[in-house]
Amino acid sequence: MTTGVRAGGIDKGTRSESAPRPVLLATLDAPLLEEAARFGVDSAVESGQPLIVVNAVETTLGPCSRVLGYDYIATPEIESSLRAPADLAHGLGVRVERICVRSTQPVEALIDLAGERGTGLLVLGADPSRIRARRYRRAVRKIRERSACLLWLPAE
């Protein structure tokens, strides 16, 4: 191994700031599990990264619904399960963003959002007992296959 001495002392190199790799805490139109919310907030706080809280909802985007202005309204249970971790993280100094993704293909839209935001960790915190089993398994499989970030799932 060859070593050399630089004139002028130690070369500290250039410090490159990496882009933020946010934590994405997501659900599929179901309440978030408490353990998922806790894990998502803890991960964002400990890593110093932003937290994005997402509810991916399947909607029909027909011309009638757009013209008449129909919109998705989350149930109070879902709304409170999304608000609690966002408020906690914000109180702990984490930058928080809440997004409701409305799409005819919510899982694909969630994967696209994770890719666009450069997500480092996707916490799929939807309560599996509140989603049809086949739909949940299919969503998990798609996310595992197509997502470039780490994935956290609740214990079965």
ZAFIMAR-313451 format. One record per residue: x, y negated, z negated of N, C-alpha, C, CB in turn; residue in three letters; residue number from 1. Coordinates in steps of 0.2 Angstrom, whole numbers, plus 5000, padded with zeros to 4 digits. Each point is the difference from the previous one (the first is absolute). Glycine has a CB too. Layout:
# ZAFIMAR-313451
X / Y / Z / X / Y / Z / X / Y / Z / X / Y / Z / Ala / NUM
...
# end
This chain:
# ZAFIMAR-313451
5004 / 5006 / 5000 / 4996 / 4994 / 5000 / 5004 / 4994 / 5000 / 4991 / 5006 / 4994 / Met / 1
5008 / 4989 / 5011 / 5004 / 4994 / 5000 / 4996 / 4995 / 4997 / 5006 / 5004 / 5010 / Thr / 2
4998 / 4992 / 4986 / 4997 / 4994 / 4997 / 5004 / 4994 / 5002 / 4996 / 5006 / 4990 / Thr / 3
5001 / 4988 / 5010 / 5003 / 4994 / 5002 / 4999 / 4994 / 4995 / 4999 / 5004 / 5012 / Gly / 4
5005 / 4991 / 4988 / 4999 / 4995 / 4996 / 4998 / 4994 / 5004 / 5008 / 5004 / 4992 / Val / 5
4986 / 4993 / 5006 / 4998 / 4994 / 5004 / 5004 / 4994 / 4998 / 4988 / 5005 / 5002 / Arg / 6
5013 / 4990 / 5002 / 5003 / 4994 / 4998 / 4994 / 4996 / 4997 / 5009 / 5000 / 5009 / Ala / 7
4993 / 4997 / 4985 / 4995 / 4996 / 4997 / 4996 / 5004 / 4995 / 4999 / 4993 / 5010 / Gly / 8
5003 / 5013 / 4988 / 4996 / 5003 / 4994 / 4995 / 5005 / 5002 / 5002 / 4990 / 4994 / Gly / 9
4994 / 5011 / 5002 / 4995 / 5006 / 5001 / 4995 / 4998 / 5005 / 5002 / 5004 / 4988 / Ile / 10
4996 / 5000 / 5016 / 4994 / 4999 / 5005 / 4994 / 5003 / 4996 / 5008 / 5001 / 5011 / Asp / 11
4988 / 4994 / 4988 / 4994 / 5002 / 4996 / 4994 / 5002 / 5005 / 5003 / 4992 / 4991 / Lys / 12
4998 / 5007 / 5016 / 4996 / 5002 / 5005 / 4994 / 4995 / 5000 / 5003 / 5012 / 4998 / Gly / 13
4992 / 4990 / 5006 / 4994 / 4996 / 5001 / 4995 / 5003 / 4996 / 5004 / 4995 / 5011 / Thr / 14
4992 / 5001 / 4985 / 4995 / 5003 / 4996 / 4993 / 4999 / 5005 / 5006 / 4998 / 4988 / Arg / 15
4991 / 5008 / 5013 / 4994 / 4999 / 5005 / 4994 / 5002 / 4995 / 5007 / 5003 / 5011 / Ser / 16
4989 / 4992 / 4989 / 4993 / 5001 / 4997 / 4996 / 5005 / 5004 / 5001 / 4989 / 4994 / Glu / 17
4997 / 5016 / 5003 / 4995 / 5004 / 5004 / 4993 / 4998 / 5000 / 5007 / 5010 / 4998 / Ser / 18
4989 / 4991 / 5007 / 4993 / 4998 / 5000 / 4997 / 5003 / 4994 / 5000 / 4998 / 5013 / Ala / 19
4994 / 4999 / 4985 / 4997 / 5003 / 4995 / 4996 / 5006 / 5002 / 4998 / 4989 / 4995 / Pro / 20
5002 / 5016 / 5001 / 4997 / 5007 / 5001 / 4994 / 5001 / 4995 / 5011 / 5005 / 5005 / Arg / 21
4983 / 4992 / 4997 / 4995 / 4999 / 4995 / 4997 / 5007 / 4998 / 4997 / 4989 / 5004 / Pro / 22
5000 / 5012 / 4990 / 4997 / 5005 / 4998 / 4992 / 4999 / 5002 / 5008 / 5002 / 4990 / Val / 23
4990 / 5003 / 5014 / 4993 / 5000 / 5002 / 4996 / 5005 / 4996 / 5004 / 4997 / 5012 / Leu / 24
4991 / 5000 / 4984 / 4995 / 5004 / 4996 / 4994 / 5000 / 5004 / 5005 / 4997 / 4989 / Leu / 25
4993 / 5009 / 5013 / 4994 / 5001 / 5005 / 4995 / 5005 / 4998 / 5008 / 4997 / 5009 / Ala / 26
4986 / 5001 / 4993 / 4994 / 5005 / 4999 / 4996 / 5000 / 5006 / 5000 / 4998 / 4988 / Thr / 27
4996 / 5007 / 5013 / 4996 / 5001 / 5006 / 4993 / 5000 / 4998 / 5008 / 5007 / 5005 / Leu / 28
4990 / 4987 / 4993 / 4993 / 4998 / 4998 / 4997 / 5004 / 4994 / 4998 / 4997 / 5012 / Asp / 29
5007 / 5004 / 4983 / 4999 / 5004 / 4994 / 5003 / 4996 / 4995 / 4999 / 5012 / 5006 / Ala / 30
4999 / 4989 / 4987 / 5004 / 4997 / 4995 / 5007 / 5003 / 4999 / 4989 / 4998 / 4994 / Pro / 31
5015 / 4997 / 5004 / 5007 / 5002 / 4999 / 5001 / 5004 / 4994 / 5004 / 4990 / 5006 / Leu / 32
5000 / 5015 / 4994 / 5001 / 5004 / 4994 / 5005 / 4996 / 4995 / 4999 / 5011 / 5006 / Leu / 33
5000 / 4989 / 4988 / 5003 / 4996 / 4995 / 5008 / 5001 / 5000 / 4990 / 5000 / 4993 / Glu / 34
5012 / 5007 / 5008 / 5007 / 5001 / 5000 / 5003 / 4998 / 5007 / 4998 / 5010 / 4993 / Glu / 35
4998 / 4990 / 5012 / 5003 / 4997 / 5006 / 5001 / 4992 / 5000 / 4994 / 5009 / 5006 / Ala / 36
5001 / 4988 / 4991 / 5001 / 4993 / 4999 / 5006 / 4998 / 4995 / 4987 / 4999 / 5002 / Ala / 37
5014 / 5005 / 4993 / 5005 / 4999 / 4995 / 5007 / 5001 / 5004 / 4993 / 5003 / 4990 / Arg / 38
5007 / 5003 / 5014 / 5006 / 5001 / 5003 / 5002 / 4995 / 5006 / 4998 / 5012 / 4998 / Phe / 39
4997 / 4985 / 5005 / 5001 / 4995 / 5005 / 5003 / 4994 / 4997 / 4991 / 5005 / 5007 / Gly / 40
5006 / 4993 / 4988 / 5002 / 4993 / 4996 / 5007 / 5001 / 4997 / 4988 / 4997 / 4998 / Val / 41
5013 / 5009 / 4999 / 5007 / 5001 / 4997 / 5005 / 5000 / 5006 / 4995 / 5007 / 4990 / Asp / 42
5004 / 4996 / 5015 / 5005 / 5000 / 5006 / 5001 / 4993 / 5002 / 4996 / 5012 / 5003 / Ser / 43
4999 / 4984 / 4998 / 5001 / 4994 / 5003 / 5004 / 4995 / 4995 / 4989 / 5001 / 5006 / Ala / 44
5009 / 5000 / 4987 / 5003 / 4996 / 4995 / 5008 / 5002 / 5000 / 4989 / 4999 / 4993 / Val / 45
5012 / 5008 / 5006 / 5007 / 5002 / 4999 / 5004 / 4999 / 5006 / 4996 / 5008 / 4993 / Glu / 46
5001 / 4992 / 5013 / 5004 / 4999 / 5006 / 5001 / 4992 / 5002 / 4997 / 5012 / 5004 / Ser / 47
4999 / 4984 / 4993 / 4999 / 4993 / 5002 / 4997 / 4999 / 5007 / 5010 / 4998 / 4993 / Gly / 48
4986 / 5006 / 5009 / 4997 / 5000 / 5007 / 4993 / 4998 / 4999 / 5008 / 5008 / 5005 / Gln / 49
4989 / 4989 / 5001 / 4993 / 4998 / 5000 / 4996 / 5006 / 4999 / 5002 / 4990 / 5007 / Pro / 50
4992 / 5009 / 4991 / 4994 / 5005 / 5000 / 4995 / 4998 / 5004 / 5003 / 5003 / 4988 / Leu / 51
4995 / 5002 / 5017 / 4994 / 4999 / 5004 / 4995 / 5005 / 4998 / 5007 / 4996 / 5010 / Ile / 52
4987 / 5001 / 4988 / 4995 / 5005 / 4998 / 4995 / 5000 / 5006 / 5001 / 4997 / 4987 / Val / 53
4998 / 5009 / 5015 / 4996 / 5001 / 5007 / 4994 / 5005 / 4999 / 5010 / 4997 / 5006 / Val / 54
4984 / 5001 / 4996 / 4994 / 5004 / 5001 / 4999 / 5001 / 5007 / 4995 / 4996 / 4989 / Asn / 55
5006 / 5010 / 5014 / 4999 / 5002 / 5007 / 4993 / 5003 / 5000 / 5013 / 5001 / 5003 / Ala / 56
4983 / 4995 / 5001 / 4993 / 5002 / 5001 / 4998 / 5002 / 5007 / 4997 / 4992 / 4990 / Val / 57
4999 / 5013 / 5010 / 4997 / 5002 / 5007 / 4994 / 4995 / 5001 / 5005 / 5012 / 5000 / Glu / 58
4995 / 4985 / 5006 / 4994 / 4996 / 5002 / 4999 / 5000 / 5007 / 5003 / 4992 / 4991 / Thr / 59
4991 / 5007 / 5011 / 4998 / 5000 / 5007 / 5000 / 4993 / 5002 / 4993 / 5010 / 4999 / Thr / 60
5011 / 4989 / 5007 / 5001 / 4993 / 5002 / 4996 / 4999 / 5006 / 5012 / 5000 / 4995 / Leu / 61
4982 / 5001 / 5005 / 4995 / 4999 / 5006 / 4999 / 4993 / 5001 / 4995 / 5011 / 4998 / Gly / 62
5003 / 4987 / 5008 / 4999 / 4993 / 5001 / 4994 / 4997 / 4996 / 5004 / 5002 / 5012 / Pro / 63
4992 / 5002 / 4986 / 4994 / 4997 / 4996 / 5003 / 4998 / 4993 / 4992 / 5008 / 5006 / Cys / 64
5012 / 4997 / 4991 / 5003 / 4998 / 4993 / 5004 / 4994 / 5001 / 5000 / 5012 / 4997 / Ser / 65
5004 / 4987 / 5008 / 5004 / 4994 / 5000 / 4996 / 4994 / 5001 / 5009 / 5007 / 5005 / Arg / 66
4986 / 4993 / 4999 / 4996 / 4994 / 5002 / 4996 / 4998 / 4993 / 4999 / 5003 / 5012 / Val / 67
4998 / 5002 / 4985 / 4996 / 4999 / 4994 / 5004 / 4998 / 4994 / 4992 / 5007 / 5005 / Leu / 68
5015 / 4995 / 4995 / 5004 / 4998 / 4995 / 5000 / 5005 / 4994 / 4999 / 4988 / 5003 / Gly / 69
4999 / 5018 / 4998 / 5000 / 5005 / 4995 / 5007 / 5002 / 4998 / 4990 / 5005 / 5005 / Tyr / 70
5011 / 4995 / 4988 / 5007 / 5001 / 4998 / 4999 / 5006 / 4994 / 5003 / 4988 / 5003 / Asp / 71
5003 / 5014 / 4996 / 5001 / 5006 / 4995 / 5000 / 4996 / 4993 / 5006 / 5008 / 5008 / Tyr / 72
4990 / 4995 / 4987 / 5001 / 4998 / 4993 / 5001 / 5006 / 4996 / 4992 / 4990 / 5002 / Ile / 73
5014 / 5009 / 4995 / 5002 / 5006 / 4995 / 4995 / 5000 / 4994 / 5012 / 4999 / 5004 / Ala / 74
4987 / 5008 / 4994 / 4996 / 5001 / 4994 / 5004 / 4996 / 4994 / 4995 / 5011 / 5004 / Thr / 75
5001 / 4988 / 4991 / 5004 / 4997 / 4994 / 5005 / 5004 / 4997 / 4990 / 4994 / 4997 / Pro / 76
5009 / 5013 / 5003 / 5005 / 5004 / 4998 / 5007 / 5000 / 5004 / 4990 / 5008 / 4995 / Glu / 77
5009 / 4992 / 5011 / 5006 / 5000 / 5005 / 5003 / 4993 / 4999 / 4995 / 5008 / 5008 / Ile / 78
5001 / 4987 / 4992 / 5003 / 4993 / 4999 / 5004 / 4999 / 4993 / 4990 / 4996 / 5007 / Glu / 79
5007 / 5007 / 4988 / 5004 / 4999 / 4994 / 5006 / 5004 / 4999 / 4989 / 4998 / 4995 / Ser / 80
5011 / 5008 / 5009 / 5006 / 5004 / 5000 / 5006 / 4997 / 5004 / 4992 / 5010 / 4999 / Ser / 81
5006 / 4986 / 5006 / 5005 / 4996 / 5004 / 5002 / 4994 / 4997 / 4995 / 5005 / 5010 / Leu / 82
5001 / 4992 / 4986 / 5001 / 4993 / 4997 / 5005 / 5001 / 4994 / 4989 / 4996 / 5004 / Arg / 83
5010 / 5010 / 4992 / 5004 / 5001 / 4994 / 5008 / 5000 / 5001 / 4990 / 5006 / 4996 / Ala / 84
5012 / 4999 / 5009 / 5007 / 5000 / 5001 / 5003 / 4993 / 5003 / 4999 / 5013 / 5002 / Pro / 85
4997 / 4984 / 5003 / 5002 / 4994 / 5003 / 5001 / 4994 / 4994 / 4994 / 5003 / 5011 / Ala / 86
5001 / 4997 / 4985 / 5001 / 4995 / 4994 / 5006 / 5002 / 4996 / 4987 / 4998 / 5000 / Asp / 87
5014 / 5008 / 4998 / 5005 / 5002 / 4996 / 5007 / 4998 / 5003 / 4993 / 5009 / 4995 / Leu / 88
5008 / 4993 / 5011 / 5006 / 4999 / 5004 / 5001 / 4992 / 5000 / 4999 / 5011 / 5007 / Ala / 89
4996 / 4986 / 4995 / 5001 / 4992 / 5000 / 5002 / 4997 / 4994 / 4991 / 5000 / 5009 / His / 90
5006 / 5003 / 4985 / 5002 / 4998 / 4993 / 5007 / 5001 / 4999 / 4988 / 5002 / 4996 / Gly / 91
5015 / 5004 / 5007 / 5007 / 5002 / 4999 / 5005 / 4996 / 5004 / 4995 / 5011 / 4996 / Leu / 92
5002 / 4985 / 5008 / 5005 / 4996 / 5005 / 5001 / 5003 / 5007 / 5005 / 4996 / 4990 / Gly / 93
4991 / 5009 / 5012 / 5000 / 5003 / 5006 / 4996 / 4996 / 5005 / 5003 / 5011 / 4995 / Val / 94
5000 / 4988 / 5011 / 4996 / 4997 / 5005 / 4995 / 5005 / 5003 / 5009 / 4993 / 5003 / Arg / 95
4984 / 5006 / 4997 / 4995 / 5005 / 5001 / 4996 / 4997 / 5006 / 4999 / 5004 / 4988 / Val / 96
4999 / 5001 / 5016 / 4995 / 4998 / 5006 / 4995 / 5006 / 5000 / 5009 / 4994 / 5007 / Glu / 97
4985 / 5004 / 4993 / 4994 / 5004 / 5001 / 4997 / 5000 / 5007 / 4997 / 4999 / 4988 / Arg / 98
5002 / 5007 / 5015 / 4998 / 5001 / 5007 / 4994 / 5005 / 5000 / 5012 / 4996 / 5005 / Ile / 99
4983 / 5002 / 4999 / 4995 / 5005 / 5002 / 5001 / 5001 / 5007 / 4992 / 4997 / 4991 / Cys / 100
5010 / 5009 / 5011 / 5000 / 5002 / 5007 / 4994 / 5004 / 5002 / 5013 / 5001 / 4999 / Val / 101
4983 / 4995 / 5006 / 4994 / 5003 / 5003 / 5002 / 5003 / 5007 / 4992 / 4992 / 4993 / Arg / 102
5007 / 5014 / 5008 / 5001 / 5003 / 5006 / 4996 / 5006 / 5001 / 5012 / 4996 / 4999 / Ser / 103
4988 / 5006 / 5008 / 4996 / 5006 / 5001 / 5005 / 5006 / 4999 / 4993 / 4995 / 5009 / Thr / 104
5013 / 5004 / 4990 / 5005 / 5005 / 4998 / 5004 / 4997 / 4994 / 5001 / 5005 / 5012 / Gln / 105
4997 / 4995 / 4982 / 5003 / 4997 / 4995 / 5007 / 5003 / 4998 / 4989 / 4997 / 4996 / Pro / 106
5012 / 5010 / 5005 / 5006 / 5003 / 4998 / 5006 / 4997 / 5005 / 4994 / 5010 / 4995 / Val / 107
5004 / 4990 / 5011 / 5005 / 4997 / 5005 / 5001 / 4993 / 4999 / 4996 / 5009 / 5008 / Glu / 108
4999 / 4987 / 4990 / 5001 / 4993 / 4999 / 5005 / 4999 / 4994 / 4988 / 4998 / 5005 / Ala / 109
5011 / 5007 / 4990 / 5004 / 4999 / 4994 / 5007 / 5002 / 5001 / 4991 / 5003 / 4993 / Leu / 110
5010 / 5002 / 5012 / 5007 / 5002 / 5002 / 5003 / 4994 / 5004 / 4997 / 5012 / 5000 / Ile / 111
4999 / 4985 / 5004 / 5003 / 4994 / 5004 / 5002 / 4994 / 4995 / 4993 / 5004 / 5010 / Asp / 112
5003 / 4995 / 4985 / 5001 / 4995 / 4996 / 5007 / 5001 / 4996 / 4987 / 4998 / 4999 / Leu / 113
5013 / 5008 / 4999 / 5006 / 5002 / 4996 / 5007 / 4999 / 5004 / 4993 / 5008 / 4994 / Ala / 114
5006 / 4994 / 5013 / 5006 / 4999 / 5004 / 5001 / 4993 / 5002 / 4997 / 5010 / 5005 / Gly / 115
4998 / 4986 / 4996 / 5001 / 4992 / 5001 / 5003 / 4997 / 4994 / 4990 / 5000 / 5008 / Glu / 116
5008 / 5002 / 4986 / 5003 / 4996 / 4994 / 5006 / 5003 / 4998 / 4989 / 4998 / 4997 / Arg / 117
5014 / 5007 / 5006 / 5006 / 5003 / 4998 / 5000 / 5003 / 4993 / 5006 / 4992 / 5007 / Gly / 118
4988 / 5011 / 4992 / 4999 / 5003 / 4993 / 5005 / 5005 / 4998 / 4988 / 4999 / 5002 / Thr / 119
5015 / 5001 / 4992 / 5005 / 5004 / 4997 / 4996 / 5006 / 4997 / 5008 / 4991 / 4998 / Gly / 120
4986 / 5008 / 4999 / 4997 / 5005 / 4996 / 4992 / 4999 / 5001 / 5010 / 5001 / 4991 / Leu / 121
4987 / 5005 / 5011 / 4993 / 5000 / 5001 / 4997 / 5004 / 4994 / 5001 / 4998 / 5013 / Leu / 122
4995 / 4999 / 4983 / 4997 / 5004 / 4995 / 4993 / 5001 / 5002 / 5007 / 4995 / 4991 / Val / 123
4991 / 5011 / 5011 / 4993 / 5001 / 5002 / 4996 / 5002 / 4993 / 5004 / 5004 / 5012 / Leu / 124
4993 / 4991 / 4986 / 4997 / 5001 / 4993 / 4992 / 5001 / 5000 / 5009 / 4993 / 4996 / Gly / 125
4988 / 5009 / 5010 / 4993 / 5001 / 5000 / 4999 / 5006 / 4996 / 4999 / 4995 / 5011 / Ala / 126
4995 / 5005 / 4985 / 4998 / 5006 / 4996 / 4998 / 5005 / 5005 / 4996 / 4993 / 4990 / Asp / 127
5007 / 5013 / 5010 / 4999 / 5005 / 5005 / 4993 / 5003 / 4999 / 5012 / 5003 / 5001 / Pro / 128
4985 / 4997 / 4993 / 4994 / 5003 / 4998 / 4994 / 4995 / 5003 / 5005 / 5005 / 4990 / Ser / 129
4997 / 4989 / 5012 / 4995 / 4995 / 5003 / 5000 / 5000 / 5007 / 5001 / 4993 / 4990 / Arg / 130
5003 / 5011 / 5013 / 5000 / 5000 / 5008 / 4999 / 5008 / 5002 / 5008 / 4990 / 5000 / Ile / 131
4989 / 5011 / 5006 / 4999 / 5007 / 5002 / 5007 / 5003 / 5000 / 4989 / 4997 / 5007 / Arg / 132
5012 / 5009 / 4991 / 5006 / 5003 / 5000 / 5004 / 5001 / 5007 / 4995 / 5007 / 4990 / Ala / 133
5001 / 4994 / 5015 / 5003 / 5001 / 5006 / 5003 / 4993 / 5003 / 4992 / 5010 / 5002 / Arg / 134
5004 / 4985 / 4997 / 5002 / 4993 / 5002 / 5006 / 4998 / 4996 / 4988 / 4997 / 5002 / Arg / 135
5013 / 5005 / 4991 / 5005 / 4998 / 4996 / 5007 / 5004 / 5003 / 4992 / 4998 / 4990 / Tyr / 136
5007 / 5008 / 5011 / 5005 / 5005 / 5002 / 5003 / 4997 / 5007 / 4995 / 5010 / 4994 / Arg / 137
5000 / 4988 / 5010 / 5002 / 4998 / 5007 / 5004 / 4993 / 4999 / 4990 / 5006 / 5006 / Arg / 138
5008 / 4990 / 4990 / 5003 / 4993 / 4999 / 5007 / 5001 / 4997 / 4989 / 4995 / 4998 / Ala / 139
5012 / 5010 / 4998 / 5006 / 5001 / 4997 / 5005 / 5003 / 5005 / 4995 / 5002 / 4989 / Val / 140
5003 / 5002 / 5015 / 5004 / 5003 / 5005 / 5002 / 4995 / 5006 / 4994 / 5011 / 4998 / Arg / 141
5001 / 4985 / 5004 / 5002 / 4995 / 5004 / 5005 / 4995 / 4998 / 4989 / 5001 / 5005 / Lys / 142
5010 / 4997 / 4988 / 5005 / 4995 / 4997 / 5007 / 5003 / 5000 / 4991 / 4995 / 4993 / Ile / 143
5009 / 5012 / 5005 / 5007 / 5003 / 4999 / 5003 / 5001 / 5007 / 4996 / 5006 / 4990 / Arg / 144
5000 / 4995 / 5015 / 5003 / 5001 / 5007 / 5002 / 4993 / 5003 / 4993 / 5010 / 5001 / Glu / 145
5004 / 4985 / 4998 / 5001 / 4994 / 5004 / 5003 / 4994 / 4996 / 4990 / 5004 / 5007 / Arg / 146
5010 / 4997 / 4987 / 5003 / 4994 / 4996 / 5007 / 5001 / 4999 / 4989 / 4998 / 4994 / Ser / 147
5015 / 4996 / 5006 / 5007 / 5000 / 4999 / 5002 / 4999 / 4993 / 5001 / 4996 / 5012 / Ala / 148
4994 / 5003 / 4983 / 5002 / 4998 / 4994 / 4999 / 5006 / 4995 / 4997 / 4988 / 5002 / Cys / 149
5005 / 5011 / 4992 / 4999 / 5005 / 4995 / 4993 / 5000 / 4998 / 5011 / 4998 / 4995 / Leu / 150
4986 / 5008 / 5003 / 4993 / 5001 / 4999 / 4999 / 5003 / 4993 / 4998 / 5001 / 5012 / Leu / 151
4998 / 4995 / 4984 / 4998 / 5003 / 4993 / 4993 / 5002 / 5000 / 5008 / 4993 / 4994 / Trp / 152
4990 / 5013 / 5004 / 4994 / 5003 / 5000 / 4998 / 5002 / 4993 / 5001 / 5004 / 5012 / Leu / 153
4993 / 4996 / 4986 / 4998 / 5002 / 4993 / 5001 / 5008 / 4999 / 4992 / 4990 / 4999 / Pro / 154
5010 / 5012 / 4995 / 5000 / 5007 / 4999 / 4994 / 5004 / 5001 / 5009 / 4998 / 4992 / Ala / 155
4991 / 5008 / 5011 / 4994 / 5003 / 5002 / 4998 / 5005 / 4994 / 5002 / 4999 / 5012 / Glu / 156
# end
